[in-house]
């Protein structure tokens, strides 16, 4: 931690400096945080680009929510190595339901293509956190 105290200049510049300090201290990029607004934007972009059916869209939303949740767990773990991840059974149920909605959709192949990056990111974080389903 360094003393960077300076008088007010520009809020965006100060945000950038604060983000750099955060990243240096916690080894995690704060600009990558996933919020419900980010999830909604990702959802809309994927659904619009792929013209997904309602069932496929529901599956996608469930998968995005789960990814957002485990991303928050990853942030907590990066901040504190002693952070304990509790029982995930209720949250794994989200993935199970996402799979059920996907299987009921008429455009499963389109969904699989559209959701591939989300699935890969989810698997990567789950592996990093030693989470098994």
C-alpha positions in Angstrom: 0.0 0.0 0.0 1.4 3.4 -1.0 0.3 6.8 0.0 -1.3 8.2 -3.2 -3.3 11.0 -1.5 -3.7 13.9 -3.9 -6.5 16.6 -4.1 -9.5 15.9 -6.2 -8.8 15.9 -9.9 -11.2 13.8 -12.0 -13.5 11.1 -10.8 -12.9 8.8 -13.7 -9.1 9.2 -13.3 -9.5 8.5 -9.6 -11.6 5.4 -10.4 -8.9 4.1 -12.7 -6.2 4.6 -10.0 -8.5 3.0 -7.4 -9.0 0.0 -9.7 -5.2 -0.3 -10.2 -4.7 -0.3 -6.4 -7.4 -2.9 -6.0 -5.9 -5.2 -8.6 -2.4 -4.8 -7.0 -3.7 -5.6 -3.5 -6.2 -8.4 -4.3 -4.8 -9.8 -7.6 -8.3 -9.5 -9.1 -9.5 -7.0 -11.8 -12.4 -5.1 -10.3 -13.6 -4.3 -13.9 -14.5 -7.9 -14.3 -17.1 -8.0 -11.6 -20.3 -9.5 -12.7 -23.5 -7.8 -11.7 -27.1 -8.5 -12.5 -27.0 -5.6 -15.0 -24.0 -7.2 -16.7 -25.8 -10.6 -16.8 -28.9 -9.0 -18.3 -26.8 -7.3 -21.0 -25.0 -10.6 -21.8 -28.3 -12.4 -21.9 -29.9 -9.9 -24.3 -27.0 -9.9 -26.6 -26.8 -13.7 -26.8 -30.6 -14.1 -27.2 -30.8 -11.4 -29.8 -27.7 -12.6 -31.8 -28.8 -16.2 -31.7 -32.6 -15.7 -31.8 -33.1 -18.2 -29.0 -36.4 -19.7 -28.2 -38.1 -19.0 -24.8 -37.0 -22.3 -23.3 -33.4 -21.8 -24.5 -33.5 -18.3 -23.1 -34.6 -19.5 -19.7 -31.8 -22.1 -19.7 -29.3 -19.4 -20.7 -30.5 -17.0 -17.9 -30.1 -19.8 -15.3 -26.6 -20.6 -16.5 -25.6 -16.9 -16.5 -26.9 -16.5 -13.0 -24.9 -19.5 -11.8 -21.8 -18.1 -13.5 -22.3 -14.8 -11.7 -22.7 -16.5 -8.4 -19.6 -18.6 -8.6 -17.7 -15.5 -9.9 -18.6 -13.8 -6.7 -17.3 -16.8 -4.8 -14.1 -16.6 -6.8 -13.7 -12.9 -5.8 -14.2 -13.8 -2.1 -11.7 -16.6 -2.3 -9.2 -14.3 -4.0 -9.7 -11.8 -1.2 -9.4 -14.3 1.6 -7.8 -17.7 1.1 -9.5 -18.9 4.3 -12.9 -18.2 2.8 -15.0 -21.3 3.0 -17.5 -22.2 0.3 -20.5 -23.9 1.9 -22.9 -26.5 0.6 -23.6 -25.8 -3.1 -26.5 -28.2 -3.5 -29.1 -25.5 -3.8 -27.0 -23.7 -6.4 -26.3 -26.9 -8.4 -30.1 -27.2 -8.7 -29.9 -24.1 -10.9 -27.7 -25.9 -13.3 -29.9 -28.9 -13.3 -32.9 -26.8 -14.1 -30.9 -25.0 -16.9 -30.2 -28.4 -18.4 -33.9 -29.3 -18.2 -35.0 -26.1 -20.0 -32.3 -26.7 -22.6 -33.5 -30.2 -23.3 -37.1 -28.9 -23.7 -36.0 -26.3 -26.3 -36.4 -26.7 -30.0 -33.1 -25.0 -30.7 -30.8 -26.9 -28.4 -27.9 -26.8 -31.0 -28.1 -23.0 -31.2 -28.2 -22.8 -27.4 -25.2 -25.0 -27.1 -23.2 -22.8 -29.5 -24.3 -19.6 -27.9 -23.7 -20.8 -24.4 -20.3 -22.4 -25.0 -18.2 -19.5 -23.6 -20.4 -19.4 -20.5 -20.1 -23.1 -20.0 -16.3 -23.0 -20.4 -16.0 -20.0 -18.0 -18.2 -21.8 -15.5 -16.1 -25.0 -15.7 -12.9 -23.0 -15.4 -14.1 -21.3 -12.2 -15.5 -24.5 -10.7 -12.2 -26.2 -11.3 -10.3 -23.3 -9.8 -12.6 -23.4 -6.7 -12.5 -27.2 -6.5 -16.3 -27.4 -7.0 -17.8 -30.6 -8.3 -21.3 -31.3 -9.2 
